[in-house]
Amino acid sequence: MATSSTNGIHGRIVNGGLDNGLDHANQLNSDPNRIKFAYWVPNVSGGLVISKIPQQTDWTLDANIRYAQIAEKVGFEYALSQIRFMAGYGADHQHESVSISQALLHFTSKLNVIAALLPGPWNPAVAAKQIASIDQYTNGRISVNIVSGWFKAEFTSIGQWWLDHAERYRRSNEFIRCLKGIWTQEKFNFSGDFYQFHDYPLQPKPISRPGRPHPEIFQGGNSIDARENAASVSDYYFMNGNTLEGFQTQIKDVKNRAEREGRLTDVKFAVNGFVICRETEGEAVQVLQEIQGKANKEAVEAFGDAVKNAGASTSNKTGMWANSKFEDLVQYNDGFRTKLIGTKEQIADRILLLKSLGVNILLTAFLHYEVEVEQFGSEVLPLVRKLEAEGRGKDAELEIRLTGDVYREKKTGEESAT
């Protein structure tokens, strides 16, 4: 058994990762019907909010290794790395998503890391080969998030065509179909508008096991194009923060589309949420107000213009961020709207409501990764598991009665922080 270290981080390499004593996490996550927890990897500088508020969050490799090791010990099962090819909107530095995902996998033993891929800059042949190899190295612990793109300058600055919204999602659809075919077929053939393959025989394939024939494929978006991709080719559909009605509409629509594709049981759901857990609700709301009050106004407005222009060509004007206000955009994926802001009891109740609506994975982000990843794992996650064991999170009508009002769509003048 080999040993490994990086800048004082030590551990035993076991089964493609580090043996860090995960008995507690294994016990927490023993129920097959549990909601699972993920966290955003802060591999981009500036943290997960576009704000000038001081943050105890570092984008360096050493810090991210530390966060990953803490996260898997306290019960997180997934981590999602971010994809950026250039600076913008408060993020001046960016580590590449696949390489940092591989690094985090090397220094963990159970965590599944979701690497973001951007069709256009990435070709599915290269991506399939990279991910298959990493999957072999780590005993099947890498997944992918296919991002269709919202940052126009990120494409044009490296000589890539900036396609309209529907075409970007159509390219992503082909990209995902190619990944799945390359990973599962002995010789892959494909003739599409964006990609072509002729008897391509990838070896070695990624690890295949029952219920997981290839690395899991995540994909997000709010538009009809995004929902069609989720229904037809993806394993998980990522949602931004939303209202109760918004979550219900999205989940129902994707399930209806998946049923028409014969994939009703194949598509699962994940939602983004920014967590502010404090002793009292008032303290949590005060932190939220400080984050928003110290927002980088120029960066938030530029980000808002970019994402709304990127989705402006959607046929029904329901692209991601279509209804986001300035204060929502301070957190990249409308994480404040998921309402995980309050005491541990309030947050646990709201997580169980999300589970009852059909959410399978909660993707979290924090202001202070140095302390709040562990805090969430030691305070909120065990409480969720306790309530699940008591039968909570299964009955949507019950959960809506208990805590649904906080998510209901508010009329103008009725908005509140939580």
C-alpha positions in Angstrom: 0.0 0.0 0.0 1.5 3.3 -1.1 1.5 6.6 0.8 1.0 10.0 -0.7 1.3 13.6 0.4 1.1 17.1 -0.9 2.1 20.1 1.2 1.5 18.2 4.4 -1.6 16.3 3.3 -1.1 12.6 3.9 -3.1 9.5 3.5 -3.1 5.9 2.3 -3.9 5.2 -1.4 -6.6 2.6 -1.5 -8.7 1.6 -4.6 -7.7 4.6 -6.6 -8.0 7.1 -3.7 -7.1 7.8 -0.1 -8.3 5.8 2.8 -9.3 8.5 5.2 -11.6 6.7 7.7 -15.1 7.0 6.2 -17.1 4.8 8.6 -19.2 7.7 9.8 -20.0 8.8 6.3 -20.8 5.2 5.3 -23.3 4.9 8.1 -24.9 8.3 7.4 -25.4 7.3 3.7 -26.6 3.7 4.2 -30.3 4.4 3.2 -30.7 3.7 -0.6 -33.6 6.2 -0.7 -31.7 9.1 0.8 -31.2 12.5 -0.8 -27.6 12.9 -1.7 -25.4 15.9 -1.1 -22.9 17.6 -3.4 -20.8 20.8 -3.2 -19.5 23.3 -5.8 -15.7 23.0 -6.0 -14.3 26.5 -5.7 -11.7 26.0 -8.4 -12.4 29.5 -9.6 -11.2 32.5 -7.6 -13.8 34.8 -6.0 -15.8 32.2 -4.3 -19.4 31.3 -5.1 -20.8 34.8 -4.8 -20.1 37.9 -6.8 -19.6 40.1 -3.8 -16.8 42.0 -2.1 -17.7 40.5 1.3 -14.7 38.8 2.9 -14.7 35.0 2.3 -12.8 32.2 3.9 -12.7 30.3 0.6 -9.6 29.5 -1.4 -9.4 28.4 -5.1 -6.0 26.7 -4.9 -5.4 23.0 -5.3 -4.2 22.5 -1.7 -7.3 24.2 -0.3 -9.6 22.2 -2.6 -8.0 18.9 -1.6 -8.6 19.9 2.1 -12.3 20.7 1.3 -12.7 17.4 -0.6 -11.3 15.3 2.2 -13.4 17.0 4.8 -16.5 16.8 2.6 -16.4 13.1 2.1 -15.7 12.4 5.8 -18.9 14.3 6.8 -21.1 12.7 4.2 -21.0 14.6 0.9 -21.1 12.1 -2.0 -20.4 14.4 -5.0 -18.4 17.5 -5.8 -18.9 19.6 -9.0 -15.9 21.4 -10.6 -16.5 24.6 -12.6 -15.5 25.2 -16.2 -14.1 28.6 -17.2 -11.7 29.3 -20.0 -11.1 33.0 -19.2 -11.6 35.6 -16.4 -14.8 37.4 -16.0 -17.5 38.6 -13.5 -15.3 38.5 -10.4 -13.4 35.3 -11.3 -9.9 36.3 -12.2 -8.3 32.9 -12.0 -9.6 29.4 -12.9 -8.2 25.9 -12.6 -9.2 23.6 -15.5 -12.1 21.4 -14.5 -11.0 17.9 -15.6 -7.5 18.1 -14.2 -8.5 19.5 -10.9 -11.3 16.8 -10.7 -8.6 14.1 -11.2 -6.4 15.7 -8.6 -9.3 15.7 -6.0 -10.1 12.1 -6.9 -6.5 11.1 -6.2 -6.7 12.5 -2.7 -10.0 11.0 -1.8 -11.4 7.5 -1.6 -15.2 7.7 -2.1 -16.1 11.1 -3.3 -17.5 11.3 -6.9 -16.3 14.4 -8.7 -18.3 15.8 -11.5 -16.1 17.4 -14.2 -17.7 20.2 -16.3 -17.2 19.9 -20.0 -18.0 22.6 -22.6 -18.8 21.3 -26.1 -17.1 23.4 -28.7 -13.7 23.7 -26.9 -14.0 20.0 -26.1 -14.4 17.3 -28.7 -16.2 14.2 -27.5 -13.4 11.9 -28.6 -10.9 13.7 -26.3 -13.4 14.0 -23.5 -14.5 10.3 -23.7 -10.8 9.2 -23.6 -9.9 11.5 -20.7 -12.9 10.6 -18.6 -12.6 6.8 -19.3 -9.0 6.8 -18.2 -9.7 8.8 -15.0 -12.7 6.4 -14.3 -10.3 3.5 -14.5 -7.7 5.2 -12.2 -10.4 5.9 -9.6 -12.6 2.8 -9.6 -15.5 4.6 -11.2 -15.7 7.9 -9.3 -15.9 10.5 -12.0 -19.0 12.0 -13.7 -19.5 14.8 -16.2 -21.6 17.9 -16.4 -22.2 19.0 -20.0 -22.4 22.8 -20.1 -23.9 24.3 -23.3 -22.4 27.7 -22.6 -23.6 31.2 -21.7 -20.3 33.2 -21.9 -20.1 34.5 -25.5 -16.6 36.0 -25.1 -15.3 32.6 -23.8 -16.1 31.1 -27.2 -15.1 34.0 -29.5 -11.8 34.7 -27.8 -10.6 31.2 -28.6 -11.9 31.1 -32.2 -15.1 29.0 -31.5 -18.4 29.7 -33.2 -21.0 31.3 -30.9 -24.1 29.4 -31.9 -27.6 30.5 -31.0 -29.3 28.9 -28.0 -31.1 26.1 -29.7 -28.0 25.1 -31.7 -25.8 25.1 -28.5 -28.2 22.6 -26.9 -28.5 20.5 -30.0 -24.7 20.3 -30.1 -24.7 19.2 -26.4 -27.3 16.6 -27.3 -25.0 15.1 -29.9 -22.0 15.4 -27.6 -23.8 13.4 -24.9 -24.9 10.8 -27.4 -21.3 10.4 -28.6 -20.0 10.0 -25.1 -22.5 7.3 -24.2 -21.9 5.5 -27.5 -18.1 5.7 -27.3 -18.2 4.4 -23.7 -20.6 1.5 -24.3 -20.1 0.3 -27.9 -17.2 -1.8 -29.2 -17.0 0.3 -32.4 -18.9 3.5 -32.4 -20.4 5.1 -35.5 -22.2 8.4 -35.6 -23.2 10.9 -38.3 -24.4 14.1 -36.8 -24.4 17.8 -37.8 -21.6 18.5 -35.3 -19.7 15.2 -34.8 -18.9 12.2 -36.9 -17.3 8.9 -35.9 -16.4 5.8 -38.0 -15.8 2.5 -36.2 -14.2 4.2 -33.3 -13.0 1.5 -30.8 -12.2 3.2 -27.4 -10.2 1.0 -25.1 -10.2 0.8 -22.2 -13.8 1.6 -21.6 -14.8 3.3 -18.3 -15.9 1.0 -15.5 -19.4 -0.4 -15.9 -21.4 -1.8 -13.1 -25.2 -2.5 -12.5 -27.1 0.8 -12.6 -24.1 2.7 -13.8 -23.1 1.5 -17.4 -20.8 4.6 -17.8 -19.9 7.7 -15.9 -23.0 9.6 -14.9 -24.0 12.5 -17.1 -25.3 15.7 -15.6 -26.8 18.6 -17.6 -28.7 21.8 -16.7 -30.7 24.6 -18.1 -34.3 25.9 -17.8 -35.3 26.2 -21.5 -37.3 23.7 -23.5 -34.1 22.7 -25.3 -32.5 21.9 -21.9 -35.5 19.9 -20.7 -35.5 17.9 -23.9 -31.9 17.0 -23.5 -32.5 16.0 -19.9 -35.4 13.8 -21.0 -33.7 12.2 -24.0 -30.0 11.7 -23.1 -29.0 12.9 -19.6 -28.8 11.0 -16.3 -29.3 14.1 -14.1 -31.0 17.4 -14.7 -29.5 20.3 -12.8 -31.9 23.1 -11.7 -31.2 26.6 -10.5 -32.9 27.9 -7.4 -36.6 28.6 -8.0 -40.1 29.0 -6.4 -42.2 26.0 -5.3 -44.3 26.4 -8.4 -41.2 26.7 -10.5 -39.6 23.5 -9.2 -42.9 21.6 -9.6 -43.3 22.8 -13.2 -39.8 21.9 -14.2 -39.8 18.4 -12.6 -43.2 17.6 -14.0 -42.3 18.8 -17.5 -39.0 16.9 -17.6 -40.7 13.7 -16.3 -43.4 14.0 -19.0 -40.9 14.4 -21.7 -38.8 11.5 -20.3 -41.8 9.3 -20.2 -42.4 9.9 -23.9 -38.8 8.9 -24.5 -39.2 5.7 -22.5 -36.8 7.1 -19.9 -39.0 8.0 -17.0 -37.0 6.1 -14.4 -33.6 7.0 -16.0 -33.7 10.8 -15.3 -33.0 12.1 -11.8 -32.9 15.7 -10.5 -30.4 17.9 -8.8 -30.8 21.5 -7.5 -28.4 24.3 -6.6 -28.6 25.9 -3.2 -26.4 28.4 -1.3 -26.3 27.5 2.4 -26.2 30.0 5.2 -26.7 28.1 8.5 -26.5 30.1 11.7 -27.8 29.8 15.3 -30.8 32.0 14.5 -32.7 32.8 11.3 -32.0 36.5 11.9 -28.3 35.9 11.9 -28.5 34.0 8.6 -30.6 36.6 7.0 -28.2 39.3 8.1 -25.3 37.4 6.4 -27.4 37.2 3.2 -28.1 40.9 3.3 -24.4 41.7 3.8 -23.5 39.5 0.8 -26.0 41.2 -1.4 -25.3 44.6 0.0 -21.6 44.3 -0.8 -22.3 42.8 -4.2 -19.8 43.7 -7.0 -22.4 45.8 -8.8 -20.5 46.1 -12.1 -19.6 42.4 -12.2 -23.2 41.3 -11.3 -24.7 43.5 -13.9 -22.3 42.3 -16.6 -22.9 38.7 -15.6 -26.7 39.3 -15.8 -26.4 40.9 -19.2 -24.3 37.9 -20.5 -26.5 35.2 -19.2 -29.8 36.9 -20.3 -28.4 37.6 -23.8 -27.3 34.0 -24.0 -30.8 32.8 -23.3 -32.6 35.5 -25.3 -33.1 33.3 -28.3 -35.0 30.6 -26.5 -38.4 30.1 -28.1 -40.4 30.6 -24.9 -38.0 33.0 -23.1 -37.5 30.5 -20.2 -33.7 30.2 -20.4 -31.8 30.0 -17.1 -31.8 33.3 -15.2 -34.7 34.5 -17.3 -36.5 35.7 -14.2 -33.5 36.4 -12.0 -33.3 39.7 -10.2 -30.0 41.5 -9.3 -29.9 40.1 -5.8 -30.4 36.6 -7.2 -27.5 36.9 -9.6 -25.1 37.7 -6.8 -25.0 33.9 -6.5 -24.3 32.4 -9.9 -27.1 29.8 -10.1 -29.8 31.5 -8.2 -28.7 29.7 -5.1 -30.4 32.1 -2.7 -33.8 31.3 -4.2 -33.4 27.7 -2.8 -33.9 29.3 0.6 -31.3 27.3 2.6 -30.9 30.3 4.8 -31.7 29.9 8.5 -31.2 27.5 11.4 -30.2 23.9 10.9 -33.7 22.8 11.6 -35.2 25.2 9.0 -32.6 24.1 6.4 -33.3 20.4 7.1 -37.0 20.9 6.7 -36.5 22.7 3.4 -34.2 20.0 2.1 -36.9 17.4 2.9 -39.4 19.4 1.0 -37.1 19.5 -2.1 -36.6 15.7 -1.7 -40.4 15.2 -1.6 -40.8 17.1 -4.9 -38.4 14.7 -6.6 -34.9 16.2 -6.0 -32.2 13.5 -5.7 -29.1 15.6 -5.2 -28.7 18.9 -3.4 -25.7 20.9 -4.8 -24.5 23.2 -2.1 -22.2 26.3 -1.9 -20.9 28.3 1.0 -19.5 31.6 1.9 -16.7 30.2 4.1 -15.6 26.8 2.8 -12.9 26.6 5.5 -15.5 26.1 8.2 -19.0 25.7 6.6 -18.5 22.5 4.6 -17.7 20.7 7.9 -20.4 22.6 9.7 -23.1 21.5 7.2 -21.9 17.9 7.5 -21.8 17.8 11.2 -25.1 19.8 11.9 -27.5 19.7 9.0 -26.8 16.4 7.2 -27.2 14.2 10.3 -30.5 16.0 11.1 -31.7 15.3 7.5 -30.9 11.6 8.0 -32.7 11.5 11.3 -35.8 13.0 9.8 -35.6 10.7 6.8 -35.5 7.7 9.2 -38.7 9.1 10.8 -40.4 9.0 7.4 -40.0 12.7 6.4 -39.3 13.7 2.8 -41.7 11.2 1.2 -45.0 13.0 1.2 -45.0 16.2 -0.9 -48.3 17.4 0.5 -47.1 17.1 4.0 -43.8 18.8 3.4 -45.5 21.6 1.5 -47.9 22.1 4.5 -45.0 22.2 6.9 -42.6 24.5 5.0 -43.8 25.2 1.5 -44.9 28.8 2.1 -41.3 30.0 2.1 -41.0 28.8 -1.5 -44.3 30.1 -2.9 -44.0 32.7 -5.6 -44.4 36.1 -3.9 -46.2 39.1 -5.5 -44.4 42.4 -5.8 -43.9 43.9 -2.3 -44.1 40.5 -0.6 -40.5 39.4 -1.1 -38.6 38.3 2.0 -35.1 36.9 2.5 -36.3 33.4 3.5 
